[in-house]
Amino acid sequence: MPVASAAYGLTFRQDYFGDPAAWAALVALLHDTFRIDVSIQDRFGGPDPTSMPFAYFDENGIGVANFSAFSMPIMIDGRLVTAAGFQSGAVRPEWRGRGLYRDLMRRAFNWCDARGFELGLLLTDKPALYEPYGFKNVPQRQFSGPPPVAARPEGSSRTLSLDNPGDVAVVKRLLRERTPVSPIFAVAAQTEMFLLNSYFDPGIRLSYLDQPEVVVAWKSREANCFQLLDIVGRTLSPLSVILAALDLRPDRIEVCFPPDRLDWQGKPEPFASQTSLMVRGAAADRLARPVMLSPMAEF
């Protein structure tokens, strides 16, 4: 029997983003739980159309628990893998301990399994909660080392702003056209999380390079360190070309994805994070080499 029994007085709903009131209830649930405002997605075109939310609402339409799945195709060892990410897991404090979250997880996992997703991914600070459902931890490794030999600048670069609708349109277009940054492990298609992560983290810089046309997501860290988070475009530039276009001469490089397409090699090092990357599914065992999920794809 579902946990939303008459005794609880709750209503189960899924695939409800077409209902503005229900979407607003999820926005409120996530804001109250994590102090994040995902309504900013409305400015960028709305929530991910591939999302499948599973939730419980009370008699007043207040969202009391949610767990969502969404499509996030990933390249693994040169093959495009159908993958689902799991996010927006939250339960209001007064409704915890009644099995709502586990019920919604099972619904989401079963929904993805029935549709043949080869991989499931989530980020969590409570990995033990998901191990009974077949998830295992994947240690993330950033790639670090000295900068490449300097290259001659090609073309020009400029800083993008998500407050500028024209700049947002450029980013969205290149995200639709993108080549994955690595055949070893990289997101192949995901727009909404790139934009949200750019908006929520003021330390992230988005630079537009016109030769070749790419958007570079990066940070400037302490001790003259250049941290490369992602590259978005049809044609990827070598790291030396990116640094020349940005007119940067760092002492240290940190790349947050396998750098095999950058014409540069770095040493895999543990990536400091408060969350663990966990995976399940038929493709999970193929993640044998050092990998990292770009921070621009975090969810």
N, C-alpha and C positions, 0 to 999 in steps of 0.2 A: 504494500500500500504506500503511495507517495507520502512524503512528510507533510505536504500541504493538506492536512486533514481538516475536518470541521473544527477540531479542537484548537488548531492554530489559527484558523480563519484567514488563511493566505491563499492567493491565487498564483498558479504557475503560468509563466508566459515565456515563449522563445520567439526569436526573429521579430522583435517588436520595435525596431528602430523607425519604422514608418509611422509610429504613433508619437507625435511631438510630446505629449504628456509623459509617456513612458520613458522616452529619451531624456527628458528633463529630470525624471526621477532617478535615472542612473547617474546623470551628472551630479545630482545632489548627494547620492550615496557615495560616489568616489570622492567628492569634495569633503564630505563629513568624515570619511575614513582616512584619506591620504593627504588632504589639503591640496589637491590638484584640481584644476578647472579644465576638464576636457571639452567644455562647450566651445573652446577656441577652435575646435575642428569645424564648426559651422562657418567660420571665416575662411577656411581653406577648402570648402566644398562639401563639408559634412563628414560623418563617420565613415569608416572603411566599409564599402558596399559588400565586401566578402564576409563581414563579421556575422557571427551567429551567437547572439546573447541568450543566456538561460537565466531566468530570474524568478524571484518570488516578490509579490506585492501585497501590501495589507489592504484592508477594506477602504482606506482613504487614497489608494493609489501610490503610497510611499514605497519605494523600492527598499526591501529589507535585506536582500541577498542577491548576488549576481556572480556569474562566471561565464566568460565569453571565449569563443574560438574564432580565429580568422585565418585566411589563407596567406602564406608567406613562402612562395617557392624558393628553393635554395639549391645552389650548385654544390655538389659534393663529388670530388674526384672526377670532374669533367662531365658529370651527368646532372640534368635538372631533376630534382626530387620534389614531389608534391609534399609540402609541409604545412602544418598548422601550428600557429602560436596560440597560447592560452594566456588571457589577461583579464583585467578588471574583476578580479576575484575579491569580493568584499561581503561582509555580513555586519549589520548594525549590532553594537554591543549587547543590546537587550534581547537579541534573537540568537545569540551564539549558544553553542552547546546542545542544539536540537537536531543536528544532522543536516541542516540545510545546505551547508557548503559541500559536504561530501555527496549529497544527492545531486547537486548541480554539476559537480565535477564528473560524476559517472555519466550523466546525460551528455555532457560535452564530449567526453572521451568516446562514448559509444557512437555518438553522431559522427565523429571524425573517422572512427574505425569502419563504420558502415559505408562511408564514402571513399574508402581506400587510400586515405592519406598515409604516406610512407614514413613520415616523421612527425613527431609532436615535440614542441619546444616550449619551455617556460623559464622565467627568471624568478627566483624566490630566495628569501632569507630563512626559509623553513624547509630545507630539502627533505627531511624525514617525513614530512606530511605527504609527499608525492611518491615516495619509493614504493609503497604498497600497490601503486597503479602502474608499475613497470618503468618508472623514470629512473635514470641514473645520471650522476653528476659528470659533466665534461669540464675538466680544468681548462680555463682560458689562458692563452699565452699571447702577450703582445710581443712585437718584434722590435728590438732596440739595437742601436749601434751608431757609429759615426756617420756623418753626412756623405753623400756621394761626391765625386769630383764635380765641381761647378760647371754648369752648362751656360751657353749663350742664351740670353732672353729671347723668347719668340712670342710675338703678339703682345697683348696687353691684358691686364687684370683689373677687376674692380670689386668692391665689397657689395654684397647683396643684403637687402633688408626685407624681412618678412612683413614689415609694415607697408611695403610698396607692392601693390597688386601686380605690377609688371614683373617685378623680381620673383614673386611667388609663381607667376605663370611660367617663367623661365625654368625654375627649379622643378615644377611639376612636369613640364615637357621633357626635360632631360631624365627625370626619374622614369617616365614611361618608356624612354628609348634606351635606357642604360644597358651597358655591358657589365656583368658581374665583375667585381674588382679582383676576384680570384677564382680559378676553377677548382681549387682545393676545398674551399668553404666560403661561401658568400651569398648574401641575399640577392635573389634575381629580380624580385619585384616587390616593392612595398613603399608607398608614398606617404601615408598618413603618419607613421611613426617617425619618419625622417623629419617631417615638418614639425610635429609635436616636440621632438627632442631638441630641434633647433630653437624653438620658441621658449621652452622651459629652461634651457641652460644658457645663461647670458655669456658664458665663456666660449661658446662655440662660434666660430667665424665661418661664414660662407663666402667664398671668393669665386667669381666668374672669370674663367680664362677663355679667351676667344680662339686660341690656336694650340691644340684642337679645342673644340668647344666642350668644356667640362665645368662642373661646380665642385669645388674642393671644400670639404668640411674639415676644419682643423682648429687646434688650440695652441697657444703659446704658453709653455709651462716654465717653471722656475729654472734658473741656471741655463738660459738660452737653449731651451729644449723645444723642438717642433714636434707636436703630436698630430699625426695624420689619422683622421677618423673615418673618412670615406671619400671616394671620388665618383662622381655621377656624370656619365656621358657615354656616347657610342664608342669613342676611341679613348683609351686610357693613356695618360702621359707618364713617361718615366719620372721618378722622383726628382732627378736633377732638373728637369724641365719645369716641374711644378715650383721648386724652390726659386729658380731663376725668374719665373713669371711673377712670383710674389715678392721678389727682391729680398729674400731671406737668406741668412748665412748662419744657421744654428750650429751649435757644438755637438748636439745630440739629437737623434731621431728616435721617435717611438711611433710605430705603425700598428693600428688596432685592427688588422686583418692580415691574412697571409700575403706577403709582399711579392709573390712570384711574378707579377706583371709590372713591377716598378723598376726593373733593371737595377735592383739594389737588394742586398741581403742583410738581414738583421738576426740577432740571436734571440731565440724564444725565451721569454722570461715570464714568470707568474704575473698576472694582472690583478692588481689590488682592487677588490670590489666587495661590497656588502651583500651581494646576491650571487647565487650559484646558477649557472646555466645547466638545465636538466633536459634530457631527451628521452624519448621512447619511440618504439616502432621498428619496422623492418630495416630502415636505413641507419639506425643508431649505431650499429657495430662498425659502420664504415668510417666513423670519426676516429681514426687511429693516429693521425698526424697532429702536430700542434695547430690549434685553431683558435679563432676568436670571433665572436659576433660583434660586428661594428657597433659602437655606442649609438650610432644614428639609427640602428634598427632595434634598440632596446625597447621593451614593452612591459 
